[in-house]
């Protein structure tokens, strides 16, 4: 029931499935690292960057803003496929075409980072207060 409702209710005019937004060009797969803004998400994926001096590769990340249609509504930690389309805003020229799965490694890392952030911040505040006094 919910699926059919969502399909009927998709009123996002920038949806490649239910409306006339055409996709073309390149396709990538990445993880959503933020989806707070309405109909917008940030996608990140890894690439290799070759360092000639050391004859080895370095990990680098590509980060872009993508359009997040109503019917897909991808959230933080989702692995998605994105395809280029016409420019939808100043920073968006890609649209999410499908959800592929969950990036468990990313979610686990996020949790650990959050746990680590809580304690050191409090200590730093106390130190600063002591210095000013
Ligand atoms: Zn749609």
Backbone and ligand atoms as CSV (ligand in chain L), in Angstrom:
chain,resi,resn,atom,element,x,y,z
A,1,UNK,N,N,0.818,-1.209,0.000
A,1,UNK,CA,C,0.000,0.000,0.000
A,1,UNK,C,C,0.859,1.269,0.000
A,2,UNK,N,N,1.813,1.299,0.887
A,2,UNK,CA,C,2.624,2.512,0.993
A,2,UNK,C,C,3.400,2.771,-0.299
A,3,UNK,N,N,3.831,1.699,-0.952
A,3,UNK,CA,C,4.616,1.879,-2.171
A,3,UNK,C,C,3.770,2.536,-3.263
A,4,UNK,N,N,2.540,2.031,-3.456
A,4,UNK,CA,C,1.697,2.599,-4.509
A,4,UNK,C,C,1.355,4.046,-4.182
A,5,UNK,N,N,1.139,4.333,-2.891
A,5,UNK,CA,C,0.840,5.705,-2.492
A,5,UNK,C,C,1.997,6.630,-2.846
A,6,UNK,N,N,3.211,6.194,-2.503
A,6,UNK,CA,C,4.380,7.026,-2.770
A,6,UNK,C,C,4.520,7.307,-4.268
A,7,UNK,N,N,4.262,6.280,-5.088
A,7,UNK,CA,C,4.410,6.470,-6.527
A,7,UNK,C,C,3.412,7.495,-7.049
A,8,UNK,N,N,2.181,7.428,-6.527
A,8,UNK,CA,C,1.171,8.372,-6.975
A,8,UNK,C,C,1.476,9.781,-6.470
A,9,UNK,N,N,2.039,9.833,-5.252
A,9,UNK,CA,C,2.233,11.138,-4.630
A,9,UNK,C,C,3.517,11.834,-5.047
A,10,UNK,N,N,4.341,11.181,-5.879
A,10,UNK,CA,C,5.610,11.803,-6.254
A,10,UNK,C,C,5.333,13.042,-7.098
A,11,UNK,N,N,5.444,14.218,-6.460
A,11,UNK,CA,C,5.181,15.463,-7.182
A,11,UNK,C,C,6.460,16.252,-7.390
A,12,UNK,N,N,7.574,15.576,-7.233
A,12,UNK,CA,C,8.869,16.221,-7.420
A,12,UNK,C,C,9.126,16.365,-8.922
A,13,UNK,N,N,9.127,17.596,-9.406
A,13,UNK,CA,C,9.266,17.791,-10.856
A,13,UNK,C,C,10.666,17.448,-11.352
A,14,UNK,N,N,11.617,17.260,-10.420
A,14,UNK,CA,C,12.971,16.871,-10.820
A,14,UNK,C,C,13.216,15.387,-10.594
A,15,UNK,N,N,12.167,14.571,-10.740
A,15,UNK,CA,C,12.308,13.126,-10.548
A,15,UNK,C,C,12.518,12.456,-11.909
A,16,UNK,N,N,13.594,11.699,-12.075
A,16,UNK,CA,C,13.848,11.093,-13.383
A,16,UNK,C,C,12.872,9.969,-13.726
A,17,UNK,N,N,12.244,9.351,-12.687
A,17,UNK,CA,C,11.346,8.228,-12.959
A,17,UNK,C,C,9.939,8.714,-13.305
A,18,UNK,N,N,9.412,9.613,-12.482
A,18,UNK,CA,C,7.997,9.979,-12.607
A,18,UNK,C,C,7.780,11.285,-13.359
A,19,UNK,N,N,8.834,12.021,-13.603
A,19,UNK,CA,C,8.668,13.268,-14.351
A,19,UNK,C,C,9.703,13.314,-15.462
A,20,UNK,N,N,9.797,14.432,-16.126
A,20,UNK,CA,C,10.515,14.432,-17.401
A,20,UNK,C,C,11.985,14.829,-17.294
A,21,UNK,N,N,12.586,14.683,-16.104
A,21,UNK,CA,C,14.010,15.017,-15.995
A,21,UNK,C,C,14.828,13.952,-16.720
A,22,UNK,N,N,15.599,14.375,-17.722
A,22,UNK,CA,C,16.414,13.414,-18.485
A,22,UNK,C,C,17.794,13.295,-17.848
A,23,UNK,N,N,18.281,12.073,-17.806
A,23,UNK,CA,C,19.640,11.851,-17.311
A,23,UNK,C,C,20.522,11.456,-18.485
A,24,UNK,N,N,21.790,11.792,-18.339
A,24,UNK,CA,C,22.740,11.497,-19.427
A,24,UNK,C,C,24.128,11.559,-18.827
A,25,UNK,N,N,25.103,11.026,-19.531
A,25,UNK,CA,C,26.489,11.180,-19.107
A,25,UNK,C,C,26.928,10.140,-18.104
A,26,UNK,N,N,27.577,10.578,-17.037
A,26,UNK,CA,C,28.286,9.658,-16.163
A,26,UNK,C,C,27.446,9.190,-14.980
A,27,UNK,N,N,27.757,7.967,-14.529
A,27,UNK,CA,C,27.086,7.360,-13.381
A,27,UNK,C,C,28.136,6.993,-12.343
A,28,UNK,N,N,27.821,7.253,-11.070
A,28,UNK,CA,C,28.736,6.910,-9.974
A,28,UNK,C,C,27.962,6.236,-8.861
A,29,UNK,N,N,28.724,5.561,-7.976
A,29,UNK,CA,C,28.115,5.001,-6.778
A,29,UNK,C,C,28.825,5.596,-5.575
A,30,UNK,N,N,28.060,6.039,-4.593
A,30,UNK,CA,C,28.668,6.634,-3.414
A,30,UNK,C,C,27.772,6.502,-2.210
A,31,UNK,N,N,28.299,6.990,-1.068
A,31,UNK,CA,C,27.559,6.940,0.190
A,31,UNK,C,C,27.027,8.318,0.527
A,32,UNK,N,N,25.793,8.371,1.025
A,32,UNK,CA,C,25.222,9.644,1.464
A,32,UNK,C,C,25.828,10.005,2.806
A,33,UNK,N,N,26.433,11.171,2.904
A,33,UNK,CA,C,27.031,11.574,4.171
A,33,UNK,C,C,26.210,12.672,4.839
A,34,UNK,N,N,25.244,13.253,4.125
A,34,UNK,CA,C,24.350,14.218,4.756
A,34,UNK,C,C,23.083,14.367,3.935
A,35,UNK,N,N,21.933,14.401,4.613
A,35,UNK,CA,C,20.667,14.560,3.883
A,35,UNK,C,C,19.721,15.439,4.685
A,36,UNK,N,N,20.262,16.492,5.309
A,36,UNK,CA,C,19.433,17.356,6.158
A,36,UNK,C,C,18.588,18.308,5.319
A,37,UNK,N,N,19.167,18.825,4.239
A,37,UNK,CA,C,18.442,19.795,3.421
A,37,UNK,C,C,17.334,19.115,2.642
A,38,UNK,N,N,16.269,19.858,2.322
A,38,UNK,CA,C,15.142,19.293,1.601
A,38,UNK,C,C,15.551,18.967,0.168
A,39,UNK,N,N,15.310,17.747,-0.245
A,39,UNK,CA,C,15.550,17.287,-1.615
A,39,UNK,C,C,17.006,17.423,-2.055
A,40,UNK,N,N,17.913,17.517,-1.107
A,40,UNK,CA,C,19.331,17.596,-1.448
A,40,UNK,C,C,20.115,16.668,-0.527
A,41,UNK,N,N,21.116,16.018,-1.068
A,41,UNK,CA,C,21.977,15.163,-0.260
A,41,UNK,C,C,23.416,15.364,-0.709
A,42,UNK,N,N,24.351,15.021,0.181
A,42,UNK,CA,C,25.760,15.050,-0.170
A,42,UNK,C,C,26.252,13.625,-0.319
A,43,UNK,N,N,26.885,13.339,-1.441
A,43,UNK,CA,C,27.369,11.981,-1.716
A,43,UNK,C,C,28.889,12.011,-1.778
A,44,UNK,N,N,29.481,10.967,-1.226
A,44,UNK,CA,C,30.940,10.877,-1.208
A,44,UNK,C,C,31.369,9.501,-1.679
A,45,UNK,N,N,32.427,9.436,-2.477
A,45,UNK,CA,C,33.015,8.146,-2.812
A,45,UNK,C,C,34.516,8.290,-2.929
A,46,UNK,N,N,35.183,7.154,-2.866
A,46,UNK,CA,C,36.640,7.143,-2.791
A,46,UNK,C,C,37.259,7.007,-4.177
A,47,UNK,N,N,38.400,7.636,-4.369
A,47,UNK,CA,C,39.153,7.424,-5.615
A,47,UNK,C,C,40.617,7.310,-5.268
A,48,UNK,N,N,41.375,6.782,-6.195
A,48,UNK,CA,C,42.808,6.631,-5.960
A,48,UNK,C,C,43.542,7.780,-6.633
A,49,UNK,N,N,44.520,8.327,-5.933
A,49,UNK,CA,C,45.328,9.395,-6.489
A,49,UNK,C,C,46.767,8.929,-6.467
A,50,UNK,N,N,47.405,8.894,-7.629
A,50,UNK,CA,C,48.759,8.330,-7.724
A,50,UNK,C,C,49.812,9.369,-7.364
A,51,UNK,N,N,50.744,8.988,-6.481
A,51,UNK,CA,C,51.844,9.867,-6.095
A,51,UNK,C,C,53.114,9.360,-6.779
A,52,UNK,N,N,53.597,10.055,-7.799
A,52,UNK,CA,C,54.748,9.556,-8.559
A,52,UNK,C,C,56.002,9.394,-7.701
A,53,UNK,N,N,56.190,10.299,-6.736
A,53,UNK,CA,C,57.412,10.261,-5.923
A,53,UNK,C,C,57.507,8.958,-5.143
A,54,UNK,N,N,56.382,8.502,-4.607
A,54,UNK,CA,C,56.392,7.285,-3.787
A,54,UNK,C,C,55.914,6.063,-4.558
A,55,UNK,N,N,55.490,6.262,-5.808
A,55,UNK,CA,C,54.977,5.163,-6.652
A,55,UNK,C,C,53.882,4.375,-5.942
A,56,UNK,N,N,53.035,5.080,-5.250
A,56,UNK,CA,C,51.927,4.457,-4.525
A,56,UNK,C,C,50.662,5.307,-4.678
A,57,UNK,N,N,49.562,4.748,-4.263
A,57,UNK,CA,C,48.296,5.475,-4.341
A,57,UNK,C,C,47.915,6.043,-2.984
A,58,UNK,N,N,47.214,7.170,-3.039
A,58,UNK,CA,C,46.685,7.808,-1.838
A,58,UNK,C,C,45.159,7.773,-1.948
A,59,UNK,N,N,44.459,7.641,-0.804
A,59,UNK,CA,C,43.001,7.680,-0.840
A,59,UNK,C,C,42.542,9.125,-0.880
A,60,UNK,N,N,41.695,9.441,-1.837
A,60,UNK,CA,C,41.082,10.774,-1.853
A,60,UNK,C,C,39.591,10.593,-2.036
A,61,UNK,N,N,38.831,11.609,-1.647
A,61,UNK,CA,C,37.381,11.486,-1.700
A,61,UNK,C,C,36.788,12.559,-2.602
A,62,UNK,N,N,35.792,12.155,-3.374
A,62,UNK,CA,C,35.011,13.096,-4.163
A,62,UNK,C,C,33.708,13.333,-3.419
A,63,UNK,N,N,33.334,14.605,-3.264
A,63,UNK,CA,C,32.109,14.968,-2.550
A,63,UNK,C,C,31.288,15.883,-3.423
A,64,UNK,N,N,30.030,15.532,-3.670
A,64,UNK,CA,C,29.182,16.444,-4.452
A,64,UNK,C,C,27.772,16.497,-3.870
A,65,UNK,N,N,27.077,17.583,-4.207
A,65,UNK,CA,C,25.668,17.717,-3.856
A,65,UNK,C,C,24.843,17.076,-4.961
A,66,UNK,N,N,23.806,16.324,-4.571
A,66,UNK,CA,C,22.942,15.675,-5.557
A,66,UNK,C,C,21.487,15.947,-5.203
A,67,UNK,N,N,20.632,15.812,-6.215
A,67,UNK,CA,C,19.199,15.956,-5.974
A,67,UNK,C,C,18.650,14.653,-5.406
A,68,UNK,N,N,17.846,14.766,-4.344
A,68,UNK,CA,C,17.286,13.600,-3.657
A,68,UNK,C,C,15.768,13.616,-3.855
A,69,UNK,N,N,15.252,12.910,-4.882
A,69,UNK,CA,C,13.812,12.995,-5.181
A,69,UNK,C,C,12.946,12.486,-4.037
A,70,UNK,N,N,11.697,12.987,-3.979
A,70,UNK,CA,C,10.757,12.606,-2.911
A,70,UNK,C,C,10.560,11.102,-2.827
A,71,UNK,N,N,10.450,10.437,-4.002
A,71,UNK,CA,C,10.111,9.017,-3.995
A,71,UNK,C,C,11.293,8.157,-3.552
A,72,UNK,N,N,12.512,8.671,-3.645
A,72,UNK,CA,C,13.684,7.883,-3.210
A,72,UNK,C,C,14.003,8.204,-1.753
A,73,UNK,N,N,14.076,9.486,-1.410
A,73,UNK,CA,C,14.279,9.935,-0.037
A,73,UNK,C,C,15.406,9.170,0.659
A,74,UNK,N,N,16.589,9.218,0.092
A,74,UNK,CA,C,17.738,8.517,0.661
A,74,UNK,C,C,18.226,9.221,1.909
A,75,UNK,N,N,18.730,8.438,2.866
A,75,UNK,CA,C,19.196,9.007,4.127
A,75,UNK,C,C,20.659,8.681,4.374
A,76,UNK,N,N,21.211,9.355,5.378
A,76,UNK,CA,C,22.624,9.207,5.729
A,76,UNK,C,C,23.015,7.731,5.845
A,77,UNK,N,N,24.080,7.326,5.166
A,77,UNK,CA,C,24.536,5.951,5.246
A,77,UNK,C,C,24.072,5.076,4.099
A,78,UNK,N,N,23.157,5.574,3.270
A,78,UNK,CA,C,22.694,4.789,2.128
A,78,UNK,C,C,23.739,4.817,1.012
A,79,UNK,N,N,23.893,3.686,0.343
A,79,UNK,CA,C,24.699,3.655,-0.873
A,79,UNK,C,C,23.743,3.900,-2.036
A,80,UNK,N,N,24.065,4.868,-2.870
A,80,UNK,CA,C,23.156,5.227,-3.960
A,80,UNK,C,C,23.908,5.293,-5.284
A,81,UNK,N,N,23.111,5.183,-6.352
A,81,UNK,CA,C,23.662,5.376,-7.690
A,81,UNK,C,C,23.188,6.737,-8.177
A,82,UNK,N,N,24.108,7.527,-8.714
A,82,UNK,CA,C,23.753,8.872,-9.164
A,82,UNK,C,C,24.137,9.027,-10.632
A,83,UNK,N,N,23.365,9.810,-11.345
A,83,UNK,CA,C,23.625,10.045,-12.769
A,83,UNK,C,C,23.565,11.539,-13.028
A,84,UNK,N,N,24.388,11.993,-13.932
A,84,UNK,CA,C,24.392,13.425,-14.228
A,84,UNK,C,C,23.151,13.801,-15.016
A,85,UNK,N,N,22.720,15.053,-14.823
A,85,UNK,CA,C,21.540,15.563,-15.515
A,85,UNK,C,C,21.794,17.051,-15.759
A,86,UNK,N,N,20.758,17.752,-16.177
A,86,UNK,CA,C,20.948,19.205,-16.359
A,86,UNK,C,C,21.167,19.844,-14.999
A,87,UNK,N,N,21.707,21.047,-15.000
A,87,UNK,CA,C,21.983,21.729,-13.743
A,87,UNK,C,C,20.673,22.084,-13.050
A,88,UNK,N,N,20.516,21.612,-11.798
A,88,UNK,CA,C,19.264,21.847,-11.077
A,88,UNK,C,C,19.378,23.041,-10.144
A,89,UNK,N,N,20.589,23.356,-9.708
A,89,UNK,CA,C,20.820,24.549,-8.895
A,89,UNK,C,C,22.286,24.912,-9.045
A,90,UNK,N,N,22.742,25.869,-8.231
A,90,UNK,CA,C,24.124,26.317,-8.367
A,90,UNK,C,C,25.108,25.162,-8.180
A,91,UNK,N,N,24.796,24.247,-7.239
A,91,UNK,CA,C,25.763,23.183,-6.927
A,91,UNK,C,C,25.274,21.792,-7.307
A,92,UNK,N,N,24.059,21.661,-7.827
A,92,UNK,CA,C,23.544,20.317,-8.124
A,92,UNK,C,C,23.449,20.074,-9.624
A,93,UNK,N,N,24.126,19.042,-10.098
A,93,UNK,CA,C,23.947,18.624,-11.490
A,93,UNK,C,C,23.895,17.097,-11.576
A,94,UNK,N,N,23.623,16.466,-10.440
A,94,UNK,CA,C,23.451,15.009,-10.405
A,94,UNK,C,C,22.140,14.701,-9.695
A,95,UNK,N,N,21.560,13.539,-10.023
A,95,UNK,CA,C,20.325,13.118,-9.381
A,95,UNK,C,C,20.465,11.660,-8.956
A,96,UNK,N,N,19.873,11.314,-7.801
A,96,UNK,CA,C,19.906,9.920,-7.333
A,96,UNK,C,C,18.921,9.119,-8.172
A,97,UNK,N,N,19.395,8.007,-8.722
A,97,UNK,CA,C,18.507,7.182,-9.556
A,97,UNK,C,C,18.034,5.932,-8.828
A,98,UNK,N,N,18.831,5.417,-7.878
A,98,UNK,CA,C,18.350,4.280,-7.101
A,98,UNK,C,C,19.162,4.095,-5.825
A,99,UNK,N,N,18.507,3.455,-4.835
A,99,UNK,CA,C,19.188,3.061,-3.604
A,99,UNK,C,C,19.743,1.667,-3.816
A,100,UNK,N,N,20.968,1.439,-3.367
A,100,UNK,CA,C,21.559,0.115,-3.560
A,100,UNK,C,C,21.630,-0.646,-2.246
A,101,UNK,N,N,21.967,0.034,-1.152
A,101,UNK,CA,C,22.042,-0.662,0.133
A,101,UNK,C,C,22.518,0.278,1.213
A,102,UNK,N,N,22.990,-0.299,2.311
A,102,UNK,CA,C,23.478,0.484,3.446
A,102,UNK,C,C,24.989,0.329,3.567
A,103,UNK,N,N,25.671,1.438,3.847
A,103,UNK,CA,C,27.113,1.406,4.058
A,103,UNK,C,C,27.377,1.229,5.554
A,104,UNK,N,N,27.501,-0.036,5.978
A,104,UNK,CA,C,27.647,-0.319,7.413
A,104,UNK,C,C,28.976,0.199,7.952
A,105,UNK,N,N,30.016,0.158,7.143
A,105,UNK,CA,C,31.321,0.650,7.587
A,105,UNK,C,C,31.250,2.140,7.899
A,106,UNK,N,N,30.551,2.898,7.035
A,106,UNK,CA,C,30.427,4.340,7.247
A,106,UNK,C,C,29.647,4.639,8.523
A,107,UNK,N,N,28.527,3.908,8.725
A,107,UNK,CA,C,27.695,4.146,9.909
A,107,UNK,C,C,28.459,3.820,11.190
A,108,UNK,N,N,29.238,2.725,11.175
A,108,UNK,CA,C,30.017,2.348,12.350
A,108,UNK,C,C,31.061,3.411,12.667
A,109,UNK,N,N,31.705,3.934,11.615
A,109,UNK,CA,C,32.713,4.978,11.803
A,109,UNK,C,C,32.074,6.236,12.385
A,110,UNK,N,N,30.898,6.587,11.880
A,110,UNK,CA,C,30.189,7.763,12.375
A,110,UNK,C,C,29.909,7.638,13.879
A,111,UNK,N,N,29.429,6.449,14.280
A,111,UNK,CA,C,29.118,6.225,15.696
A,111,UNK,C,C,30.356,6.401,16.561
A,112,UNK,N,N,31.472,5.812,16.110
A,112,UNK,CA,C,32.712,5.913,16.885
A,112,UNK,C,C,33.154,7.366,16.997
A,113,UNK,N,N,33.044,8.110,15.901
A,113,UNK,CA,C,33.455,9.510,15.918
A,113,UNK,C,C,32.591,10.320,16.882
A,114,UNK,N,N,31.286,10.036,16.887
A,114,UNK,CA,C,30.392,10.749,17.801
A,114,UNK,C,C,30.751,10.464,19.253
A,115,UNK,N,N,31.029,9.196,19.545
A,115,UNK,CA,C,31.411,8.829,20.915
A,115,UNK,C,C,32.703,9.536,21.319
A,116,UNK,N,N,33.642,9.610,20.390
A,116,UNK,CA,C,34.939,10.223,20.697
A,116,UNK,C,C,34.804,11.728,20.856
A,117,UNK,N,N,33.853,12.329,20.133
A,117,UNK,CA,C,33.705,13.786,20.184
A,117,UNK,C,C,33.181,14.272,21.530
A,118,UNK,N,N,32.343,13.502,22.172
A,118,UNK,CA,C,31.640,13.983,23.362
A,118,UNK,C,C,32.604,14.326,24.493
A,119,UNK,N,N,33.545,13.425,24.784
A,119,UNK,CA,C,34.397,13.642,25.957
A,119,UNK,C,C,35.482,14.714,25.771
A,120,UNK,N,N,36.272,14.676,24.704
A,120,UNK,CA,C,37.345,15.672,24.587
A,120,UNK,C,C,36.835,17.106,24.579
A,121,UNK,N,N,35.653,17.357,23.980
A,121,UNK,CA,C,35.146,18.726,23.886
A,121,UNK,C,C,34.934,19.330,25.277
A,122,UNK,N,N,34.345,18.549,26.175
A,122,UNK,CA,C,34.090,19.051,27.521
A,122,UNK,C,C,35.396,19.414,28.232
A,123,UNK,N,N,36.400,18.552,28.048
A,123,UNK,CA,C,37.695,18.820,28.681
A,123,UNK,C,C,38.294,20.120,28.158
A,124,UNK,N,N,38.196,20.325,26.826
A,124,UNK,CA,C,38.779,21.522,26.226
A,124,UNK,C,C,38.125,22.784,26.788
A,125,UNK,N,N,36.811,22.760,26.940
A,125,UNK,CA,C,36.100,23.924,27.465
A,125,UNK,C,C,36.610,24.256,28.856
A,126,UNK,N,N,36.780,23.235,29.689
A,126,UNK,CA,C,37.259,23.473,31.050
A,126,UNK,C,C,38.650,24.095,31.030
A,127,UNK,N,N,39.512,23.571,30.149
A,127,UNK,CA,C,40.873,24.104,30.067
A,127,UNK,C,C,40.869,25.578,29.690
A,128,UNK,N,N,40.027,25.928,28.701
A,128,UNK,CA,C,39.980,27.321,28.252
A,128,UNK,C,C,39.521,28.239,29.382
A,129,UNK,N,N,38.513,27.789,30.136
A,129,UNK,CA,C,38.018,28.578,31.252
A,129,UNK,C,C,39.118,28.826,32.306
A,130,UNK,N,N,39.888,27.781,32.582
A,130,UNK,CA,C,40.963,27.911,33.564
A,130,UNK,C,C,42.013,28.938,33.092
A,131,UNK,N,N,42.295,28.907,31.786
A,131,UNK,CA,C,43.306,29.836,31.247
A,131,UNK,C,C,42.818,31.282,31.353
A,132,UNK,N,N,41.544,31.516,31.040
A,132,UNK,CA,C,41.029,32.878,31.077
A,132,UNK,C,C,40.974,33.404,32.515
A,133,UNK,N,N,40.672,32.498,33.465
A,133,UNK,CA,C,40.644,32.923,34.868
A,133,UNK,C,C,42.067,33.235,35.353
L,1,ZN,ZN,ZN,9.444,10.034,-8.261
